[in-house]
Amino acid sequence: MQYHAHIYWENDTEKKEALSLRLTLHDNGCGLGRIKEKPIGPHPLPMYQVMYDANNKNFVENYLQQFSKKISILLHEDIGTDNKRDHTEGARWIGKKLKLNLEVFD
């Protein structure tokens, strides 16, 4: 199975923290999406996406957990056929849970 993490920020301090994770994630087999400076799709804040799979899932999710008091991170399954399901039933949060704009999937 494939997975995504969306790493969000609300201010310059959080942005610096969020972007500092990219090298470690890349070096541990993750694909990295473009940095989105404005909300896009269901995502309410600037963010970037991290793609990973079962081979590095434990590392990625354990690594990200240590940032739970600093930034919001959405973890979700990517089953490839139902984005709304992936971002709701197949999702969980590290840090503060944000309200997604799920209407984009309707």
C-alpha positions in Angstrom: 0.0 0.0 0.0 1.0 3.6 -0.7 0.8 6.4 1.9 1.0 10.2 2.0 1.9 12.6 4.7 1.0 16.3 4.3 3.2 18.5 6.4 1.6 21.9 7.1 2.7 25.3 8.5 0.9 28.4 9.7 3.9 30.8 10.2 7.6 31.2 9.4 8.7 29.3 12.4 6.5 26.3 11.5 7.6 26.5 7.9 11.2 26.3 8.8 10.5 23.3 11.0 8.4 21.6 8.2 11.0 22.2 5.5 13.8 20.9 7.8 12.3 17.4 7.6 12.7 17.1 3.8 16.3 15.9 3.6 15.8 13.1 6.2 12.6 12.0 4.5 14.2 12.0 1.1 17.3 10.1 2.4 15.0 7.4 3.8 13.2 6.6 0.5 10.4 9.1 0.4 9.2 10.9 -2.6 8.7 14.6 -2.0 6.0 16.8 -3.5 6.4 20.5 -4.4 6.2 23.1 -1.7 2.7 24.6 -1.8 2.8 28.2 -0.5 -1.0 28.5 -0.5 -3.8 26.2 0.4 -4.7 23.8 -2.4 -7.4 21.1 -2.9 -8.6 19.9 0.5 -5.6 21.3 2.4 -6.3 24.4 4.5 -2.7 25.6 4.9 0.5 25.7 2.9 2.2 22.3 2.9 4.1 19.7 1.0 3.3 16.0 0.4 5.5 13.1 1.3 5.0 9.7 -0.5 6.0 6.5 1.1 5.1 2.8 1.3 5.1 -0.2 3.5 8.9 -0.5 3.2 9.5 2.7 5.1 6.2 3.3 6.8 7.4 2.6 10.3 10.4 4.9 10.0 8.5 7.8 8.4 5.6 7.8 10.9 7.9 7.3 13.9 10.2 10.1 12.7 7.3 12.5 12.1 5.7 11.7 15.5 8.5 13.7 17.3 7.2 16.9 15.7 3.6 16.6 17.1 4.0 19.6 19.3 5.4 21.9 16.6 3.4 21.3 13.4 0.3 19.5 12.0 0.8 16.5 9.8 -1.9 14.5 8.0 -1.0 10.8 7.4 -3.3 8.9 5.0 -3.6 5.8 2.9 -3.5 6.2 -0.9 -5.7 3.4 -2.3 -5.7 5.1 -5.7 -9.5 5.1 -6.2 -11.2 7.2 -3.5 -9.4 10.4 -2.4 -12.3 11.4 0.0 -12.0 8.0 1.7 -8.2 8.3 1.9 -8.4 11.8 3.5 -11.1 10.7 6.1 -11.4 7.0 7.0 -7.9 6.2 5.9 -6.4 9.2 7.7 -4.9 10.2 11.1 -3.2 13.2 12.5 0.1 14.0 14.2 -0.2 17.3 16.0 -3.2 19.5 15.8 -6.0 18.2 13.6 -7.0 20.6 10.8 -10.4 20.9 9.1 -10.0 19.7 5.5 -12.1 21.1 2.6 -13.7 17.7 1.7 -16.1 19.4 -0.7 -13.4 19.3 -3.4 -13.9 15.5 -3.6 -17.7 15.8 -4.4 
